Amino acid sequence: MKDEEKEKKEENKDEMTPKEDASEVLEFEFNDDGEEDLKKTIKKLRAELKKIKAEKDEYLTGWQKERADFVNYKKQDEDRKLNFSESIRERILTRFLSVADSFNMAFANKEAWEKVDENWRKGVEYIYGQMNTIFEEYGVKSIGEAGESFDHNIHHSIEMIPTDKKEDDHKIAEVIQRGYKLGDRVIRAARVNVFEYHDKPTE
């Protein structure tokens, strides 16, 4: 009875022992005699390793490309937002240039401006100063001064004024309307009259 129980335990033990994985067996190569051929096995493993490496490189390249595309997209998106913000700021500030023109026209005739009630005049000048402070905070600067050399990048010539002074040739004779820059970009060229030298003054 004990012998039969022992045999059953041995059979159960065999059933519990895990069988070899067929895929592991297939990793090896055998010669015609049924013996393992190490050279063929190593050659096969090298080929599989080469294939895996190629797949890894392909996945890595793909991941790097996707990452670079995402970084570029993020930068382009930030640039678009910045350009849009700059465009809106420029449009708003440009609208206020006409207000600045009105102030400058009022101040142009000094004799008439001095006759204005002093309290009212100081109040207007204070408002004008506040507006200029806002312009400065946003990087807006006026351009175009009498006496400076004409520069087609920042000046727009309205009229040529004859002069017999050679040193004044192509210099600003009069600023008709101030120009403005936003940072390094001209948002409005100054409208000016320019001296033009002649040997003899035109009668």
Beta strands, then each sheet from edge to edge (+ up, - down):
strand 1: 140-143
strand 2: 155-163
strand 3: 172-177
strand 4: 179-182
strand 5: 185-188
strand 6: 190-197
sheet 1: 1+ 4- 5+
sheet 2: 2+ 6+ 3-
end
